[in-house]
Amino acid sequence: MAALGAGAGEETAAALAASAVAAEAEGSTALGLSHFLDYLEALEDGRIDGGAEPVVTRPALAMFASDAKGGAAHTGFDRAFDDFAKAAKLFGVAIFAQKNAYTCGALGWFTRRLTERGLVALAATNGPALMAGAGSIKPVYCTNPLSFAAPLGDGPPLVIDQASSATAFVNIRKAAEDGDPIPEGWALDASGNPTTDPAAAMKGALLAFGGNRGANIALMVEMLAAGVTGANWSLDAPSFMEGAENPGTGLFVVAIEPKLLDPDFERRAGEQVERLRRRYGVHSPGRAGAEAAEQAAAHGVTVSREVVQRISDYASRYGG
């Protein structure tokens, strides 16, 4: 109801709420209900067109092109999802490419859902420029995350969702709100100097993880998420935090049917991840989130009073 109160249609409201609640339940609180407030403010200010009708076309049998028309990133994907998954099953691989959308929040939301259909998925997305590139001190890319997910038989899927930057922008913003310093290596100030002041970092540029290697990954993401899709380059994308313009960002997703290459993929992949985890102590991305979601389903989640109150304020506007 909060999204409806902020001006979203029912389809957009349901999609935004579902993704935010899932992130919160999985323990990704920075992209959960506190980020849901970003969606509400964007709806209210016009950065998300709550009534947008995405247009999904198929330029080839295994390719889905979505124009979000200034709406949320989730709606076009939701509309194409069943046919997209079926195409991947039939042809072995399918591509979803979207432009003209608001930023998508937790990218793992998109890839994880494809594992439920037995598919391996890779996703890339961009946004307004926040991060310096290789050799630059000014923002040229967004945090440009990548997500990879794979089904692992009876266990929780492998889900990797990480930014190309040393940290996600929401973590910088939270540190600024809390008055906490940030670690060295996360950001530059407006003059291009390293800083541990999150407020200065928000006026400067985030840094890529791993130096030039991370910046090169951000460039790869930019080419997939903005280049292939026809979306705004990060340098040309309006802010997702202020103003009334949609950032017009892109989302690129590849879905693969692994069973056409190895019918025993899920079992083998599951056993390999377990071997890495149990014998070598390797972290299994996605496992903790799945366990947290189970706990949340059984016992609920703890959310700050302030976040609950702000969401309730938006919900109170809805008279339906």
BELQUIWO-V618135 format. One record per helix or strand. SS is the DSSP state (H for helix, E for strand). FROM is the first residue (numbers start at 1). TO is the last residue. Records with the same first field share a line. If there is no record, write none. Layout:
SS->FROM-TO + FROM-TO
This chain:
H->2-6 + 10-25 + 29-31 + 33-45 + 73-91 + 108-115 + 169-178 + 198-203 + 212-228 + 234-236 + 258-260 + 265-280 + 287-299 + 305-315
E->55-60 + 63-67 + 93-101 + 120-125 + 131-132 + 139-141 + 146-152 + 155-162 + 165-165 + 187-188 + 194-195 + 205-206 + 208-208 + 249-256
